[in-house]
Amino acid sequence: MSLHGDGAWYAALFQREGHDVYYTLYDERYAGYLAGIAPEPIIVAKNEAYYPELYDLIVFDLSGAGKAADHARTISPTIGGSTLADELEHNRTFGLEYMQKCGISVPPYEVFTDPAEGIRYLKKTKKRTVFKPCGENDCSVTYVSKSHEDMIRFMDVLFRKTQVKEYVLQQYVKGAEISTEMWVNESGYYLPNHTLETKKLMAGDIGPATGCAGNVCWIPMGETAAFRRGLKLAADRLIQDGYVGPIDLNCIATEDEIYGIEWTPRFGYEGTCNLTRLLPIPFGQFLYRVALGERADNLIPANSFAASIRISVPPYPLEDAPRRLYGEGIPIQGIELERDLPNFFLQDVRRVPDSDELETAGVSGFVGAPIGVGETMFAAFDSVKQKIRSLQIPDLMWRVDVDEVCLNRYKLLENHGWLRTA
């Protein structure tokens, strides 16, 4: 069950693992993703669970269809999605309050419904803040300011272009960003793992936020200090609330404290894709065990690190650019589906009819992300870069400093003791 086609690659992956797969899609605009590669999408109405009684496992790839997921879960084993997940991710106030009730530290914040109120607050306090919209708004609207004057300018532009009914201004905390994920079901929590991610479009953290420009994921051999002082504190409450699936807490770690920033109660793009290459069992089998409420202990990682770098063509990241700018039909050479599919997250890609050739589908310009594994972070990223160099795609773009940013952040977290295991 996919909202915007992000899960098309998973549908293709499950099919490759030998499962019979139906792929449903809420937004028909994304039907071109993996056309001819994944099962043909069935377009359904939002908040509809597609005949849940027919399936052994139902997978929701994003939050935002919580009612459908809740309904499906009463009938068949279901992974991901719930009304709780929707609230945690999209209702920023609820998400921050949930952290506090679990004992997770959060930076000070204020909630506003009027642009003028926020601007008065900034002028009075002169604090550097982070702007976070409440509700299902584009992640690019989240903004980390350089000063209180910078935030005032941002809000002036934003509110002339976009309607945001409620928003949070949260005090900026200087530190190293780290994401911690676990998988939860009625029997407990499993597979604590970490992701370091770069979000800005261009090298040097310049340009708009894209959700992910590249990242690295690993499964520590034990619970780290970052996990124990952050996400682990929410485990009991999530289990009591009936949460089932993956949940990630994005944190800022200073030398002395770790602060919860936001929830990602869903698949992470491309963090979860990397995680599939670390698991010692097929991903579909793992999801089934979690959805059934079984224990998922003693999973020894197949690799130490998995990394990926997002590749794209113009007009990415401007998905709503005029149609004449879209790169439909751009030939893609260097990807062989039989060989590369498990190690190459694909999105705006389709198969040329009656051939094995690939081309862009012209939906968003986000081609995908090659995944590399290795015993070191450097080796994992080196594998990704080798794959990118082997590609032949006109006007191909990618961020060139993802490995350097992630490695520097890893070293800082290590020096501060946050990656130390119990």
HELIX and SHEET records of a PDB file:
HELIX    1   1 ALA A    8  ARG A   16  1                                   9    
HELIX    2   2 GLU A   28  TYR A   30  5                                   3    
HELIX    3   3 PRO A   52  LEU A   54  5                                   3    
HELIX    4   4 GLY A   66  ARG A   73  1                                   8    
HELIX    5   5 THR A   83  HIS A   90  1                                   8    
HELIX    6   6 ARG A   92  CYS A  102  1                                  11    
HELIX    7   7 PRO A  115  THR A  125  1                                  11    
HELIX    8   8 CYS A  139  VAL A  141  5                                   3    
HELIX    9   9 HIS A  148  LYS A  161  1                                  14    
HELIX   10  10 ALA A  225  ARG A  228  1                                   4    
HELIX   11  11 LEU A  231  ALA A  234  5                                   4    
HELIX   12  12 ALA A  235  GLN A  240  1                                   6    
HELIX   13  13 GLY A  271  THR A  276  1                                   6    
HELIX   14  14 PHE A  283  ALA A  291  1                                   9    
HELIX   15  15 ARG A  323  LEU A  325  5                                   3    
HELIX   16  16 LEU A  337  ASP A  340  1                                   4    
HELIX   17  17 LEU A  341  ASN A  343  5                                   3    
HELIX   18  18 MET A  377  SER A  390  1                                  14    
HELIX   19  19 VAL A  402  ASN A  415  1                                  14    
SHEET    1   A 2 THR A  24  LEU A  25  0                                        
SHEET    2   A 2 ILE A  42  ILE A  43  1                                        
SHEET    1   B 2 ILE A  58  VAL A  59  0                                        
SHEET    2   B 2 THR A  78  ILE A  79  1                                        
SHEET    1   C 4 TYR A 109  PHE A 112  0                                        
SHEET    2   C 4 TYR A 167  GLN A 171 -1                                        
SHEET    3   C 4 THR A 129  PRO A 133 -1                                        
SHEET    4   C 4 TYR A 143  VAL A 144 -1                                        
SHEET    1   D 9 ILE A 258  THR A 264  0                                        
SHEET    2   D 9 GLY A 245  ALA A 253 -1                                        
SHEET    3   D 9 ALA A 176  ASN A 185 -1                                        
SHEET    4   D 9 GLY A 188  MET A 202 -1                                        
SHEET    5   D 9 ILE A 206  TRP A 218 -1                                        
SHEET    6   D 9 PHE A 305  ILE A 309 -1                                        
SHEET    7   D 9 PHE A 366  GLY A 374 -1                                        
SHEET    8   D 9 ILE A 311  SER A 312 -1                                        
SHEET    9   D 9 MET A 397  TRP A 398 -1                                        
SHEET    1   E 8 ILE A 258  THR A 264  0                                        
SHEET    2   E 8 GLY A 245  ALA A 253 -1                                        
SHEET    3   E 8 ALA A 176  ASN A 185 -1                                        
SHEET    4   E 8 GLY A 188  MET A 202 -1                                        
SHEET    5   E 8 ILE A 206  TRP A 218 -1                                        
SHEET    6   E 8 PHE A 305  ILE A 309 -1                                        
SHEET    7   E 8 PHE A 366  GLY A 374 -1                                        
SHEET    8   E 8 PHE A 344  LEU A 346 -1                                        
SHEET    1   F 3 PRO A 331  ILE A 332  0                                        
SHEET    2   F 3 LEU A 358  THR A 360 -1                                        
SHEET    3   F 3 VAL A 349  ARG A 351 -1                                        
END                                                                             
